[in-house]
Amino acid sequence: MINPYKEAAPWARLALLVTLGAALLYGLGRWDQAISDRARQLEDDTRAALRLTQLLRAQRDSLRAIEDSLVAVDSALAVQERRATVALRELAALDRREMDSVAAASVASLLPALRLRPFISGADTLYATDETGVRVLAGRLLRLDQVERELAQTRVVATTRTQRIATLELALGAAQLRADTAEARVRVLEPLLERWQAQRECRILWLVPCPSRTMAFVLGAGVGVAGTLALGGL
């Protein structure tokens, strides 16, 4: 059988070898460039994912701390609310006993505390006091007005704090939702990080570490040159 390569002119064989070598080197270069591009993109994505993961973990830890703080505050407020409820119930019972005591007491027994004394005016019994008694009664009436005003504002404060507690409960729910979302995002990013780790730890037949892209290109170019020279000797 006639070998066309042997029968061709020397310049034609040289041109063919150069063309084959150039095509092989070009193909190796494009292959190496494609691998480099994918690896660079994966590296950029992984670095961004690592930064995002760190931010999400920090956000999750912060939200967990806020959640724990809110839970502690809610627990303390619940204890305080129970104590205040018991105290109000006891005060209400005390108020009823005191009102019953006043209703059952004789007028004569009530006069000393009010600094009053009775005197007869015609067919009626009137009660009089001195200057100090007037001031005592005026002070008691004034304090009654003050307590009523304070009670109104106390109710406003109590209502406001109740609303704030409700707001804190909503914030707690939102914080829990954000923490769960952050954890879900971290779980989504983990496969990407595993891909990057697998690419960085590439091994041939699970034993020999994969050569670098530059080394692969040099080896490929060497194989191409060797093949070209071998074809040239045929």
Secondary structure as the mmCIF struct_conf table of DSSP 4:
data_model
#
loop_
_struct_conf.conf_type_id
_struct_conf.id
_struct_conf.beg_label_comp_id
_struct_conf.beg_label_asym_id
_struct_conf.beg_label_seq_id
_struct_conf.end_label_comp_id
_struct_conf.end_label_asym_id
_struct_conf.end_label_seq_id
HELX_RH_AL_P HELX_RH_AL_P1 PRO A 4 GLU A 7
BEND BEND1 ALA A 8 ALA A 8
HELX_RH_AL_P HELX_RH_AL_P2 PRO A 10 ALA A 104
BEND BEND2 ALA A 105 ALA A 105
HELX_RH_AL_P HELX_RH_AL_P3 VAL A 107 LEU A 114
TURN_TY1_P TURN_TY1_P1 ARG A 115 ARG A 115
STRN STRN1 ARG A 117 SER A 121
TURN_TY1_P TURN_TY1_P2 GLY A 122 ALA A 123
STRN STRN2 ASP A 124 ALA A 128
HELX_RH_AL_P HELX_RH_AL_P4 GLU A 131 ARG A 200
TURN_TY1_P TURN_TY1_P3 GLU A 201 GLU A 201
STRN STRN3 ARG A 203 ILE A 204
TURN_TY1_P TURN_TY1_P4 LEU A 205 LEU A 207
STRN STRN4 VAL A 208 PRO A 209
HELX_LH_PP_P HELX_LH_PP_P1 CYS A 210 SER A 212
HELX_RH_AL_P HELX_RH_AL_P5 ARG A 213 GLY A 233
#
